Amino acid sequence: MRLTILGSGTSVASKIRKSPGYLLEINGTLNLLDCGPGIIHQLAHTQYIIQDISNIFISHVHLDHVNELFMLFFSNRYHVLKNKTRKTFKVFSSEYNIKFLLNVEKFYRKWIYDPVNKYIFVPLENMYTVDFEGFKVVTLSTYHTEGSLMFKFILGNKVFLYAGDTGLCQNLIDFSQNVDYLLIECSLPSEYKVDTHMDPKKLFQLIERSSPKNVILTHFYPEMDEHIEEIEQLRLKARNVGTNVIISKDLMKVDIL
């Protein structure tokens, strides 16, 4: 598995961070995790193109995580018409999120959907397992918005968990137990105390309870970048209990070993 950070920021403008979006390549299958603004242009800075993407996993439907989804379909239509190819994307999310996206999709459908440029929306239940060729994905709800999901990718004995946006909750603690890599938000300094987001203090509580081997921090608001010393303190404390903390940057690559 290889992770590429397309965007490690939020909805708030940043000179160094685009909105959330991540590529996870598993045995040649390219998966897109969330699709925030700017992700298509970030893709141009990688070795991939839109047509390389097979599956799209949407954690929740806040605009910074989903706003470029239909733009991605619109952009791909240019490729398929120009190169006379075909493409079908599969979009996975909770039933609530899929219903929301379908309500939006009807306004754009005439410009983005045709026999050579297709997409399929696949609703997933909570605590559901989807089998793919060579790997599987397990879902679990999060404490953020209605329909929010985490996605756990399992390849042999390697486990990668994308937690999306979430506050500290029992589902997150249970789902993170001993995972090899946890990609999780670190939105704001601990002093902000936002229940439905993570901060360095909550993250250390999670690390103490779940013992993930590696934690990749993402979804930084500018305020968090201005308090980087709190993240450095988290890294040191986590190291003392056996967890490696990685501070993500846009276009960073991480091999899931």
DONUVO-432333 format. One line per 2 residues: number of its first residue (from 1); their letters; for each residue x, y, z of C-alpha. Coordinates in Angstrom, 2 decimals, padded with zeros to 5 digits. Layout:
! residues N
NUM) a) X:Y:Z | ...;
This chain:
! residues 257
1) mr) 000.00:000.00:000.00 | 001.10:003.55:-000.70;
3) lt) -000.58:006.72:000.53 | -000.33:010.07:-001.26;
5) il) -001.53:013.16:000.60 | -003.25:015.39:-001.97;
7) gs) -004.64:017.82:000.58 | -003.92:018.06:004.31;
9) gt) -005.95:021.17:005.08 | -009.58:022.14:005.57;
11) sv) -012.13:024.51:004.08 | -010.08:027.50:005.25;
13) as) -007.63:028.97:002.72 | -003.99:028.08:003.29;
15) ki) -000.84:028.76:001.31 | 000.51:025.30:002.10;
17) rk) -002.51:022.99:002.44 | -005.34:022.10:000.05;
19) sp) -008.65:020.65:001.22 | -008.84:016.95:002.16;
21) gy) -008.08:014.27:-000.39 | -005.88:011.17:-000.30;
23) ll) -004.82:008.47:-002.73 | -004.34:004.95:-001.43;
25) ei) -002.84:002.52:-003.93 | -003.34:-001.13:-003.04;
27) ng) -001.89:-003.79:-005.35 | -002.38:-001.54:-008.37;
29) tl) -005.90:-000.42:-007.43 | -006.06:003.33:-006.85;
31) nl) -008.56:004.52:-004.23 | -009.46:008.17:-003.60;
33) ld) -010.38:009.01:-000.02 | -012.52:012.17:000.00;
35) cg) -012.46:014.78:-002.74 | -012.17:018.35:-001.50;
37) pg) -011.52:021.51:-003.54 | -008.21:021.55:-005.40;
39) ii) -007.72:017.79:-005.50 | -007.88:017.49:-009.29;
41) hq) -005.06:019.97:-009.75 | -003.05:018.31:-006.99;
43) la) -003.41:015.05:-008.90 | -001.48:016.67:-011.76;
45) ht) 001.54:016.87:-009.43 | 001.58:013.07:-008.98;
47) qy) 002.29:010.17:-011.33 | -001.45:009.47:-011.53;
49) ii) -004.28:010.73:-013.73 | -008.01:010.76:-013.02;
51) qd) -008.58:007.60:-015.05 | -006.25:005.67:-012.74;
53) is) -008.81:006.01:-009.93 | -011.12:003.03:-009.47;
55) ni) -012.88:003.61:-006.15 | -013.86:006.77:-004.30;
57) fi) -014.62:006.66:-000.57 | -016.48:009.61:000.94;
59) sh) -016.28:009.92:004.73 | -018.97:012.62:004.99;
61) vh) -020.53:015.34:002.89 | -019.10:018.54:004.32;
63) ld) -018.00:020.68:001.38 | -014.28:020.51:002.12;
65) hv) -014.44:016.72:001.73 | -016.74:016.33:-001.27;
67) ne) -016.96:019.59:-003.20 | -014.81:018.43:-006.14;
69) lf) -016.44:015.04:-006.68 | -018.69:016.11:-009.56;
71) ml) -015.90:018.28:-010.95 | -013.80:015.12:-011.10;
73) ff) -016.48:013.42:-013.23 | -016.76:016.53:-015.39;
75) sn) -013.00:016.65:-015.90 | -012.81:012.96:-016.71;
77) ry) -015.41:013.36:-019.46 | -012.84:015.48:-021.31;
79) hv) -010.34:012.61:-021.11 | -012.71:009.89:-022.27;
81) lk) -014.00:011.90:-025.22 | -010.54:013.04:-026.27;
83) nk) -008.94:009.59:-025.97 | -012.00:007.55:-026.95;
85) tr) -011.85:005.51:-023.76 | -014.41:004.45:-021.17;
87) kt) -014.48:004.85:-017.40 | -016.76:003.82:-014.57;
89) fk) -016.07:005.10:-011.05 | -017.51:003.50:-007.94;
91) vf) -018.36:005.89:-005.10 | -018.75:004.34:-001.64;
93) ss) -020.27:006.03:001.40 | -023.08:005.68:003.92;
95) ey) -026.68:005.50:002.75 | -027.31:008.99:004.16;
97) ni) -024.35:010.45:002.24 | -025.28:008.68:-001.00;
99) kf) -028.82:010.07:-000.86 | -027.39:013.54:-000.33;
101) ll) -024.98:013.17:-003.27 | -027.70:011.86:-005.57;
103) nv) -029.80:014.91:-004.80 | -026.90:017.09:-005.92;
105) ek) -025.98:014.87:-008.88 | -029.29:015.42:-010.67;
107) fy) -028.36:019.07:-011.29 | -025.09:018.12:-013.04;
109) rk) -025.94:014.79:-014.65 | -026.49:016.09:-018.20;
111) wi) -022.91:017.40:-018.28 | -021.07:014.56:-016.58;
113) yd) -022.78:011.21:-017.15 | -022.91:009.32:-020.45;
115) pv) -022.16:005.80:-021.74 | -018.39:006.40:-021.73;
117) nk) -018.21:008.37:-018.48 | -020.14:006.51:-015.81;
119) yi) -020.19:006.46:-012.03 | -021.98:004.21:-009.61;
121) fv) -022.98:005.20:-006.08 | -022.72:002.31:-003.62;
123) pl) -024.35:002.79:-000.18 | -022.60:001.03:002.70;
125) en) -024.09:000.11:006.04 | -022.39:000.72:009.35;
127) my) -020.05:-002.15:010.32 | -020.07:-003.43:006.74;
129) tv) -017.30:-005.30:004.89 | -016.66:-004.89:001.17;
131) df) -014.38:-007.37:-000.60 | -012.16:-006.15:-003.41;
133) eg) -009.57:-008.01:-005.42 | -006.77:-008.65:-002.95;
135) fk) -008.04:-006.45:-000.09 | -011.15:-005.57:001.87;
137) vv) -012.68:-002.48:003.44 | -014.61:-002.35:006.72;
139) tl) -016.80:000.62:007.76 | -017.74:002.10:011.11;
141) st) -019.64:005.28:012.01 | -017.89:008.29:013.58;
143) yh) -018.84:011.09:015.95 | -019.02:014.00:013.51;
145) te) -022.12:014.36:011.31 | -025.02:012.12:010.36;
147) gs) -023.73:009.47:007.97 | -020.03:009.94:008.77;
149) lm) -017.94:006.82:008.23 | -014.43:005.53:008.88;
151) fk) -012.86:003.15:006.36 | -010.46:000.38:007.39;
153) fi) -008.41:-001.08:004.52 | -007.03:-004.57:005.13;
155) lg) -004.35:-006.15:002.93 | -003.10:-009.42:004.37;
157) nk) -001.84:-008.57:007.85 | -001.53:-004.83:007.13;
159) vf) -004.27:-002.48:008.32 | -004.74:001.15:007.29;
161) ly) -007.56:003.21:008.83 | -008.89:006.48:007.45;
163) ag) -010.93:008.07:010.22 | -012.21:011.10:008.30;
165) dt) -013.45:013.85:010.61 | -014.42:012.74:014.09;
167) gl) -014.36:013.54:017.75 | -013.00:011.14:020.32;
169) cq) -015.53:008.33:020.72 | -015.67:004.65:021.58;
171) nl) -016.04:003.61:017.93 | -012.80:005.40:017.09;
173) id) -011.00:003.86:020.07 | -012.18:000.36:019.20;
175) fs) -011.56:000.65:015.45 | -008.04:002.03:015.95;
177) qn) -006.81:-000.83:018.11 | -003.27:-001.80:017.04;
179) vd) -003.72:-000.65:013.43 | -000.54:-000.26:011.42;
181) yl) -001.42:003.21:010.13 | -004.11:005.63:011.26;
183) li) -004.83:008.67:009.06 | -006.70:011.09:011.30;
185) ec) -007.47:014.74:011.68 | -005.67:017.11:014.05;
187) sl) -007.82:020.11:013.29 | -007.25:022.63:016.04;
189) ps) -005.19:023.35:019.16 | -006.50:021.64:022.29;
191) ey) -007.66:024.92:023.81 | -010.47:025.16:021.22;
193) kv) -012.27:022.08:022.61 | -014.47:021.22:019.61;
195) dt) -016.35:018.00:020.41 | -016.61:016.71:016.84;
197) hm) -012.96:017.28:015.91 | -009.64:015.96:017.17;
199) dp) -006.85:017.95:018.79 | -003.43:016.94:020.20;
201) kk) -004.80:016.26:023.68 | -007.55:013.97:022.40;
203) lf) -005.13:012.29:020.03 | -002.81:011.31:022.85;
205) ql) -005.77:009.91:024.79 | -006.61:007.87:021.70;
207) ie) -003.03:006.68:021.30 | -002.88:005.58:024.94;
209) rs) -006.11:003.57:024.57 | -005.65:002.13:021.07;
211) sp) -001.89:001.75:020.54 | -001.76:002.39:016.78;
213) kn) 001.72:001.80:015.40 | 001.77:004.91:013.19;
215) vi) -000.49:007.97:013.23 | -000.58:010.33:010.25;
217) lt) -001.99:013.72:011.24 | -003.96:015.74:008.70;
219) hf) -006.87:018.22:008.31 | -004.98:021.14:009.85;
221) yp) -006.68:024.48:010.26 | -004.28:027.47:010.08;
223) em) -004.55:027.81:013.88 | -003.04:024.35:014.27;
225) de) -000.11:025.22:012.01 | 000.44:028.28:014.20;
227) hi) 000.72:025.99:017.26 | 003.03:023.38:015.77;
229) ee) 004.84:023.09:019.12 | 001.78:021.30:020.53;
231) ie) 002.04:018.70:017.78 | 005.75:018.27:018.47;
233) ql) 004.91:017.63:022.13 | 002.38:015.03:021.00;
235) rl) 005.04:013.33:018.87 | 007.39:013.04:021.84;
237) ka) 004.71:011.71:024.19 | 003.49:009.23:021.57;
239) rn) 007.02:007.99:020.94 | 007.35:007.18:024.64;
241) vg) 004.37:004.80:024.39 | 005.51:003.21:021.12;
243) tn) 003.57:005.17:018.48 | 005.17:007.02:015.59;
245) vi) 003.44:010.32:014.69 | 003.79:011.73:011.17;
247) is) 002.82:015.31:010.33 | 001.38:015.25:006.82;
249) kd) 002.18:017.72:004.07 | 000.54:018.10:000.69;
251) lm) 001.94:015.66:-001.90 | 003.73:013.62:000.78;
253) kv) 003.97:009.90:000.07 | 003.91:007.22:002.77;
255) di) 004.61:003.55:002.12 | 002.36:001.39:004.29;
257) l) 004.89:-001.28:005.23;
